Amino acid sequence: MTSSLVRGGGFPVWAGEPRPLGAHWDGEGTNFALFSERAFGVELCLFDDDGNETRIDVPEHTANSHHVYLPGVGPGQRYGYRVHGPWDPGHGLRFNSAKLLVDPYAKAIEGGVDWSGPVFGHFKGDPMTPDHDDSAAFVPRSIVIDSAFDWGDDARPHVPWYQTVIYEAHVRGLTMTHPDVPEELRGTYAGMACDAVIEHLVDLGVTSIELMPVHHFVPEGFLAERGLTNYWGYSTLGFFAPHGPYAAAGDGGGQVSEFKTLVRALHRAGIEVLLDVVYNHTTEGTADGPTLSFRGVDNTTYYRLAPDNPAAYMDFTGTGNSLNVTHAASLQLVMDSLRYWIQDMHVDGFRFDLAPTLAREYFSVDRNSAFFDLIQQDPVVSGAKLIAEPWDIGPGGYQVGNFPPLWSEWNGRYRDDVRAFWKGSEGALSGLASRFSGSSDLYGSERRRPRSSINFVTAHDGYTLRDLVSYERKHNLANGERNRDGHSDNRSWNGGVEGPTRDPEIIDNRRRRANALMATLLLSQGVPMIYSGDEAGRTQHGNNNAYGQDNEISWFNWSAIDPEMLALTRWLVHFRAAHPVFRRRRFLSGLVEERSSLPDIGWYRPDGSAMSHGDWQVGYARAVAVFLNGRAIADQGPRLEPVVDNSFLLFLNAGAEPLSFSLPPSLAADATAGIDVARWRLVLDTAAEDPLAGTDPDGDLKVKAWSVVVLERIEPDRSASDLPGSASARQWKQGW
């Protein structure tokens, strides 16, 4: 790209206002404000359609905000900054006015990084020496936007936590191969807003879609050298801007309205929008990384520098840098961004990537950190759904169960314990019981609720569900890192053959375990999260770290859907919605309830006797039965009214042989309920060819290997015809 340079350009220049930060058009002109604590001076750079640059000295600064107002400058204007200040890496200062910088508060960003150009503030390989070649032709530009949008009758779904079912998805991956999405819309916000995609989500029954990063990001240079890209998007450049390349109309500013259109469409379908956000680091990486924005605006403000060597960065994230949330301006950036996405973009909540990094006051994770305090007291952000990924790579970084009560967490213990049980690992039974019942061991002591636990067995980071039962070793050669990347401890089992096979016994083995894992996930207390494509049997061919694979490895393959898995997942999601006993607001106690002679939950051996303390310690145990009492669901409705559901008995057999389960004697009669013989019916057998085409149990019930069987007892307070789940078998056969 070639350009010419003009200074001043004849623009009238007014002083403007120091707040709000960023570029704000008021209908007559645009106010530009940039925070930099240590800059000597700031130039605002405007670009015309031919790339010609006009530089305007920013004349005013107030409380470290450099600001100017330009009458007549409005939406569509491309701009950037050049920030003047000392180059002194030994003291953390990396100002270099030869580098065009993206506005940290930019609402839209255009263009990528041309790694062949001088995009580094230093000579490559020598981060202590400045490079004075101009970068403007090789880096992205910020865009002034018109924030007006016709939201119409948009209303937030406000799904209660205890009714929430999350679907983790990727904007590109979900739509790239969908036959009913127009080709020109595939991989875009507009493509995801298509009726066919939203109908799939509604039909599946999920309540909330968690979008992998949509903040504007830049793929790293080392990936470009390999011919790959950062598909996942955990490489943020702009915390306010929707990722430009996900817009069908290109990244010329229309991405903002296109993203809003997607949110409006999902809301009309009753689906919440949650964003996976990456405030822990930026795309600029280590001291050897490019100078694109924060580093050149004010390195010491935005990054955590090593106390004994400010030329280096503290890295709790594994990406080369960590955002400096100990500085008020960086915290303001995070909070302003969150409020913007809630108030202007209408999103409903956030999943915070590597959240402990944001809670590190100095080195340790601190529950009393300023970050938690600001979230708690903010009237806008505190009302959103807040989910933490509760680990990073820093000291004491594994914080599952330790976040404040306002937060929910990705429960990594759930993933590990449930996988271990269905793999048949030694001593996994007690862990399975804790996770299935809501993880009160992690969250109960803090007066938290089951909603604190976001349950998942698979996610973007790791195997898909099909791969979890098909591979024991990661197969990541396509990533170009000699298979050294990705997790090695996956608690997976291939059933006897690594990868694809035609062996019918192994295929059936894998089908049973996948069905059992999905059933366990959707019948556990807590908030389930389904990884996009797991409901359809999607495979990544054993790649458990497909972060750079923007191709068929990562995309949802709509031409290879497993109809049986899809139908089972649909049924389970709707069955869960129909029965509050599987989604209680409060933790189970194991105590006898007033309205029933039975406890709210009971655990039994296969012979029907109650589990003893010693039974939980038996390492070889692979099977258990669990009773959920539908008469013991107090304070469940929207007005905390008492609720009566049916009761359920689940048999879980993770062993390699079929096992006979007996009906526990205590469940054969219930004096409080006034019935002599309990009425039980089979509603689910995950190992059966037709999982719901069973018969009423008669005596012992043989449960096949690697399977879940669910029996339902109709409580006298409810008639079978009144129950949403009463047509289970018919609905299964009709595919919902």
ABEGO torsion letter per residue (X at the ends): XBBBBBBGGGBBBBAEBAOBBEBBBAGABBBBBBBBAABABBBBBBBBAAGBBBBBBBABBBGGBBBBBBBGBBBGBBBBBBBBEBBBAAAGBABBAABBBBBAABABBBEBBBAABBABABBBGBAABBBABBAAAABBBBBBBBABBBAEABBBAGBBAAABBBBBBBAAAAAAABAABBAAABGBAAAAABAAAAAAAAAAGBABBBBBBABBBBBBAAAAAAGBBBAAGBBBABAABBBAAABAAEAAGAAAAAAAAAAAAAAAAGBBBBBBBBAABBAAEBAABBBABAAAABAAAABBBBAABAABBBBAAGAGBBBBAABAAAAAAAAAAAAAAAAAAGBAEBBBBGAAAAABABABBBAABAAAAAAAABAAAAABBBBBBABBABBGABABGABBAABBBBBAAAAAAAAAAAAGBBGAAAAAAAAAAGGAAAAAAAGBBAAABBBBABBABEBBAAAAAABABBBAAAAGAGGABEBABAGBBAGGBBEBBABAAAAAAAAAAAAAAAAAAAABBEBBBBBBGAAAGBBAGGBABAAABBBAAABBBAAABBAAAAAAAAAAAAAAAABAAABBABBBAGBBBAABABBABBBBBAAGBBBBAAAAABAABABBBBBBBAAABBGABAAGBBBBBBBBBBBBBABABBBBBBBBAAAABBAAAGBABBBBBBABBAABABAAABBBBBEBBBBBBGBBBBBBBBBAABBAAABAAAAAAAAAAAGX
